[in-house]
Amino acid sequence: LSSRTSAAEKEMGGAEKQEKQYQAHQRFGDHHGGVMGAHTYFYADEAKCDQHMETFLRCIDASSGSSEDGFSAIKLTALARPQFLVQFSEVLVKWQRFFHQMAAEQGQAGQAVLDTKLEVEKLQEALANLGIVSKAESQQWFTGSTVDLLDWNSLFDNRTKLSRPLLIPNRMTGQLEPLLSRFSEEEELQMKRVLQRVDVLAKRAMEKGVRLMVDAEQSYFQPAISRLTVQTQRRFNRSQPIIYNTYQCYLKEAYNNVTGDMELSRREGWHFGTKLVRGAYMEQERERAAQMGYEDPINPTYEKTNEMYHRCLDYILEEITRSRKASVMVASHNEDTVKFTLRRMMELGIHPSDKKVCFGQLLGMCDQITFPLGQAGFPVYKYVPYGPVKEVLPYLSRRAQENRGFMQRANRERDLLWKEVKRRLLTGNLFS
């Protein structure tokens, strides 16, 4: 009993500290600072969000006209007030941390997300003892003998159907507080507006035969972004993957995020579409964590991030073999990752013509990876940033900084090009 209690207390203390990650902070009100490889948006007003939506619609149209099976990328910070995304993320994380607190009290602290299952009877007793809901009322919430995180999140999604507001303990005061106490009527409207904008974009993408990638952003936005993306996938990925979620593998929680969302897609029968990246906000994430006093969400080393990337990718590739209801874009400039993907595809019997696995690199970078993949019959894409020169050039320079060893790879690409020029001169085939 004492070991279980200490585990629960540790879980609660760590959760209290970690929740700072999803709280507003004036120092980080401008989320452009310290961003190494991605464009982010200032929020002006709802009209500006509508303008961004129109720009994304034109991008979808352009992707449709330029090639078959095109992709178009969007950012939810362009379609919603970023502060709302932070608040929504805070609510989602509090709800999930409460689940893990209950798991710790049942002796399941530290287990993988999909392996954590609460015994319903013990959970009902705990909820009753905390004064959240009576055992009789909670019996209507759960149908099985155990509850996992997906069941728990489903309860949150259906909160409007509950007979009373969801209440959870405030660890500072010990009092029960409504989980959604910070959501105003205006914020509920903002939720509807961003969902409406994404709905418009998804419908246009489906109409034009374009797949829509929702880019990942800073970790304190990401729970809200992922939840809104999954809600859209539930609607539009019934017969094919139209909407792709993005997972940043430099995050310690990446594997749990991938496996949790994929398990949801299995249960509900929709297609799991994903883009895997390493991540673009490391400097800013670490500075914010240090300033606000929560655990750094980023893997400690580049090697750990590589391990996470390959672990997540392998999980998805195995799902492709098992169900054929998963698709992945390997968005990477890392040659080892590309080789790993090709080897695993061969071992698992995934053929390039299946179009379940595609590759992506930035336009103008790592052509020595892109072109051989394309010539070998693999679906491969160039990510094309566009806009005013004063905005696009800093973006590209940050991406060059972000990709470790980029200059070494650029030198290698130069050497390969020179080798090819000499080969053509010697064979007399300079232009072929």
Secondary structure as the mmCIF struct_conf table of DSSP 4:
data_model
#
loop_
_struct_conf.conf_type_id
_struct_conf.id
_struct_conf.beg_label_comp_id
_struct_conf.beg_label_asym_id
_struct_conf.beg_label_seq_id
_struct_conf.end_label_comp_id
_struct_conf.end_label_asym_id
_struct_conf.end_label_seq_id
HELX_RH_AL_P HELX_RH_AL_P1 SER A 2 GLN A 18
HELX_RH_3T_P HELX_RH_3T_P1 GLU A 19 TYR A 22
BEND BEND1 GLN A 23 GLN A 23
HELX_RH_3T_P HELX_RH_3T_P2 GLN A 26 PHE A 28
BEND BEND2 GLY A 29 ASP A 30
TURN_TY1_P TURN_TY1_P1 HIS A 31 GLY A 34
BEND BEND3 MET A 36 GLY A 37
HELX_RH_AL_P HELX_RH_AL_P2 GLU A 46 SER A 66
TURN_TY1_P TURN_TY1_P2 GLU A 68 ASP A 69
STRN STRN1 PHE A 71 ILE A 74
HELX_RH_3T_P HELX_RH_3T_P3 LEU A 76 ALA A 78
TURN_TY1_P TURN_TY1_P3 LEU A 79 LEU A 79
BEND BEND4 ALA A 80 ALA A 80
HELX_RH_AL_P HELX_RH_AL_P3 PRO A 82 GLU A 105
TURN_TY1_P TURN_TY1_P4 GLN A 106 GLY A 107
TURN_TY1_P TURN_TY1_P5 ALA A 109 GLY A 110
HELX_RH_3T_P HELX_RH_3T_P4 VAL A 113 ASP A 115
STRN STRN2 LEU A 118 GLU A 119
HELX_RH_AL_P HELX_RH_AL_P4 VAL A 120 ASN A 129
TURN_TY1_P TURN_TY1_P6 LEU A 130 GLY A 131
BEND BEND5 ILE A 132 VAL A 133
HELX_RH_AL_P HELX_RH_AL_P5 LYS A 135 SER A 138
TURN_TY1_P TURN_TY1_P7 GLN A 139 TRP A 141
BEND BEND6 GLY A 144 SER A 145
STRN STRN3 THR A 146 VAL A 147
HELX_RH_AL_P HELX_RH_AL_P6 LEU A 149 ASP A 157
TURN_TY1_P TURN_TY1_P8 ASN A 158 ASN A 158
HELX_RH_3T_P HELX_RH_3T_P5 ARG A 159 LYS A 161
BEND BEND7 LEU A 162 ARG A 164
STRN STRN4 LEU A 167 PRO A 169
TURN_TY1_P TURN_TY1_P9 ARG A 171 THR A 173
STRN STRN5 LEU A 176 PRO A 178
TURN_TY1_P TURN_TY1_P10 LEU A 179 ARG A 182
HELX_RH_AL_P HELX_RH_AL_P7 GLU A 185 LYS A 208
TURN_TY1_P TURN_TY1_P11 GLY A 209 GLY A 209
STRN STRN6 ARG A 211 VAL A 214
TURN_TY1_P TURN_TY1_P12 SER A 219 PHE A 221
HELX_RH_AL_P HELX_RH_AL_P8 GLN A 222 PHE A 236
BEND BEND8 ARG A 238 GLN A 240
STRN STRN7 ILE A 243 GLN A 248
TURN_TY1_P TURN_TY1_P13 CYS A 249 TYR A 250
STRN STRN8 LEU A 251 LEU A 251
TURN_TY1_P TURN_TY1_P14 LYS A 252 GLU A 253
HELX_RH_AL_P HELX_RH_AL_P9 ALA A 254 GLU A 268
TURN_TY1_P TURN_TY1_P15 GLY A 269 GLY A 269
STRN STRN9 PHE A 272 VAL A 277
BEND BEND9 ALA A 280 ALA A 280
HELX_RH_AL_P HELX_RH_AL_P10 MET A 282 MET A 292
TURN_TY1_P TURN_TY1_P16 GLY A 293 GLY A 293
STRN STRN10 ILE A 298 ILE A 298
BEND BEND10 PRO A 300 THR A 301
HELX_RH_AL_P HELX_RH_AL_P11 TYR A 302 SER A 323
BEND BEND11 ARG A 324 ARG A 324
STRN STRN11 ALA A 326 ALA A 331
HELX_RH_AL_P HELX_RH_AL_P12 GLU A 335 LEU A 348
TURN_TY1_P TURN_TY1_P17 GLY A 349 GLY A 349
HELX_RH_3T_P HELX_RH_3T_P6 PRO A 352 ASP A 354
BEND BEND12 LYS A 356 LYS A 356
STRN STRN12 VAL A 357 LEU A 362
TURN_TY1_P TURN_TY1_P18 LEU A 363 GLY A 364
BEND BEND13 MET A 365 MET A 365
HELX_RH_AL_P HELX_RH_AL_P13 ASP A 367 GLN A 375
TURN_TY1_P TURN_TY1_P19 ALA A 376 GLY A 377
STRN STRN13 VAL A 380 TYR A 383
BEND BEND14 GLY A 387 GLY A 387
HELX_RH_AL_P HELX_RH_AL_P14 VAL A 389 GLU A 402
BEND BEND15 ASN A 403 ASN A 403
TURN_TY1_P TURN_TY1_P20 ARG A 404 GLY A 405
HELX_RH_AL_P HELX_RH_AL_P15 PHE A 406 THR A 427
TURN_TY1_P TURN_TY1_P21 GLY A 428 GLY A 428
TURN_TY1_P TURN_TY1_P22 LEU A 430 PHE A 431
#
